[in-house]
Amino acid sequence: MRVIGASWIQRLSLLVACTGLLLPPALAQASEEDPWQGFNRFMFRINHNVDTYTLKPLAKGYQAVTPQFLEDGVHNVFRNIGDVGNLANNLLQGKLHDAGVDSSRLIFNTTFGLLGFFDVGSAMGLQRSGEDFGQTMGVWGVNSGPYVILPLLGPSTVRDAFGRVPDSMLTAPASIGHVPTANVVRGVEAVDIRANLLSAERLISGDKYTFVRNAYLQNREFKVRDGDVEDDF
């Protein structure tokens, strides 16, 4: 499989958390990484339908009515909150330098960046690292396990699915005690993520299920190994 730019792979792996897209009529033989392909393709189709009639139209409408500076600001706020998880996972992985960068980003973006609305950290050369507990377990030597499509949540592996639990405790909704408000924040975040990924769809070609699966697995391998991977996945 040809190697795709890491940033685009990451966007594609997030994209398929929202969409399953279209499926060919025939099922390919299950691979070693994808022994549950029958279930996964079925769930892929369901996720596609949910996205087609809910998230994607909402994301397009959101982009159409929201000024670019406001859309960027909202996205930056959620990314700033996500830096808390990046910091925690960098510490758990023993990446003290990256953890220091995360701390600095949090401080500068939360204060000078008005709670993260402006990404002053990146402007200062403090590059954001995307870390999660699935990656942390991978660094600790935990095998990824089989590939699986989660209902509504999209592509994952057994390891990454378990990793979502501690990661969810470091999100904005988890810190909000008022349930209706937390649900609104979850909805806004989901629409923001989907809107940010609309442009990534044009990269998907061929058997979309296989393309998405390989992109996701390649991205996860790339991130766990911090880019130290073979050219062919």
Number of C-alpha atoms within 10 A of each C-alpha: 10 8 14 14 9 16 10 15 23 20 21 25 25 20 25 27 23 28 25 28 20 13 16 11 6 6 11 13 10 11 11 10 16 17 14 15 22 14 12 22 20 13 20 28 17 17 23 23 17 16 22 16 10 13 22 20 15 19 21 15 13 17 17 10 9 11 11 11 11 11 17 16 19 18 21 20 21 20 18 26 18 21 23 20 22 26 25 19 23 25 16 16 19 12 12 13 11 20 22 15 21 25 18 14 27 24 16 20 23 20 14 14 20 14 19 25 23 23 25 20 23 13 9 10 10 18 13 17 15 16 21 23 25 26 26 22 20 19 17 12 10 12 13 20 14 16 25 24 25 18 15 18 14 21 27 26 22 16 19 23 18 14 18 14 12 13 20 14 12 17 17 16 20 15 10 13 9 10 11 11 12 16 14 12 16 16 14 18 18 16 23 21 20 26 22 18 20 16 12 16 14 8 11 15 11 8 12 15 24 17 15 21 22 19 25 24 20 21 25 24 19 19 22 20 13 11 12 10 13 9 9 8 14
